[in-house]
């Protein structure tokens, strides 16, 4: 980074440059004057602006009563070192603080804060973090999606111009960009140079790329601010959500590895995750104490460690049309409260959790009837319902206090270990006192999550939003895992989880075994595939296992045993997505940091184009060490199309060097569609 009197420029973001002299680097990077352009060179600063000569999307935009702000920034101070910098600058009526933190994993976090030091109100229109990418960036990747098909990748050539992805859903969204990655034309899972940005924020957002003919290409992200949403009175400050930037020269897996390593250094990051049973797809709204006791007994018998009672336990809740907001136990269904079930669950050796949807309200609820003024949206103005519900104005102090106290009361009474915190609608026409209110509402939700956690140390919270509509690093500063999608169809989940893994390590991604026929797709899948997919995540069950056959229960018991044995590796290792050789395979591997062990899942979603399967290469092992490779013993062998397995599998194992496994590989069986094989590799101790 250069450090002149004006706002600094980023000279380089990418591979280490060794001991390059800063002044020589500046000299070698300075631009000449382009034809038909400004008469002197111009900078691309931390906050690119029109005053500097930047003609792309500005990093900062504001006005005072219609008078545009074009600040002439003067740097007051640059404090810190190469890993943590604070840049302070000022202009007429403005103060800027930019925090830049580069952690040991190579993840850069950039946070801008603006203070109105003028004498009149300032309406802020944009405050976005940007970074320049290498000139070899040629392709762009981000994501879209829908309910039960989140994080669908979309890739294109990097086109010239200023291009923006906006989200106006009031939450991260099923179609969230997740991150925006620019890379060399050859970038893929394991190779190529990639620059990526993610906004750690759970509401309206902007992801932007600027590829102008006369300037370096910029990549960035920031909050989307609606008209009149942020008006700063004299002395007021606005702190933008943090933008997270990651570079890799090992493709997308390199991006994921840096992000996972960074997240695992957080205070309180879970080292491993318990086996969870959630009751939603087992009983839906039909709560019956005897049925739930039987479900809990069956769960405990096969090794479940946490039992979560989902929607339907609170006052007036028989369907999704009533009850939201009335957070007390329904006395008609539960005349003795939840104590009989909670006590039974704990006597069986499991933790107990509950489902809440605190941010929402049904019109048919005591809360809405008593406090219609507490709604963030106005039903009388014709605002549309979504899953028969509206949004509460959590930024209203009375609403905040009610939710904090009512949730805390239930947590305390039943000594809850876990909350599944849901949010089942987009925020359309979210208005407070006539002004757009998504930003302040989201900050209030974060504060509410923190208040509940402070009041109940040790309580874990799962972030769910119609499945995977709130998956971002902002909400994960206040919660403990995310629910990746409302579909438990393992075929759909393979891709949903693969791309969620680009941002998050496996221990933060809820992944459950559902019933044989998935309620979201109506597809029937074998139990072995469902277990193999759920294994690579925070493992759980969402299925009425009281209806399972003895053989299905044995298979589930063995799958849970495999997860409990392997989760230390799965939740600490390096994730990779090796090339499987055809479009019908999905290959995922996790290798321990010391390369002593690995677990590899090979799943087939469509039939192979070849009768002789390709050799499977296993990456990231010690090339000189010997490894014993075998199918995970607890899991059933998948169905193969050929009459005999590869000879090494007939023997039960093979021993090869890490180099041979990475460069040559091992022969797979010809799996049928909907089948998965899970292997493990363990280093053989060297002989004395």
Buried (B, 14 or more C-beta within 10 A) or exposed (E): BBBEEBBBBBBEBBEEEEEEEEEEBBEEEEEEEEEEBEEEEBBBBBBBBEBBBBBBBBBBBBEBEEEEBBBEBEBEEBEEEEEEBBBBBBBEBBBBBBBBBBBEBBBBBBBBBBBBBBEEBBBBBBBBBBBBBBEBBBBBBBBBBEBBBBBBBEEEEBEEEBBEBEBBBBBBBBBBBBBBBBBBEEBBBBBBBBBBBBBBBBBBBBBBBBBBEBBBBBBBBBBBBBEEBBBBEEEBEBBBBBBBBBBBEBBBBBBBBBBBBBBBEEEEBBEBBBBBBBBBBBBBBEBEBEBBBBBBEBBBEBBBBBBBBBBBBBBBBBEBBBBBBBBBBBEEBBEEBBEBBBEBBBEBEBBBBBBBBBBBBBBBBBBBEEBEEBBBBEEEEEBEBBEBBBBBBBBBEEBBEBBBEBBBEBBEBBEBBBBBBBBBBBBBBBBBEEBBBBBBBBBBBBBBBEBBBEBBEEBBBBBBBBBBBBBBBBBBBBBBBBBBBBBBBBBBBBBBBBBBBBBBBBBBBBBBBBBEEBBBBEBEBBBBBBBBBBBBBBBBBBBBBBEBEEEBBEBBBBBBBBBBEBBEBBBBBBBBBBBBBBEBBBBBBBBBEEBBBBBBBBBBBEEBEEEEBBBBBBBBBBEEBBBBBBBBEBBBEBBBBEEEBBEBBEEEBBEBBBEBBBEEBBBBBBBBBBBBBBBBBBBEEEEE
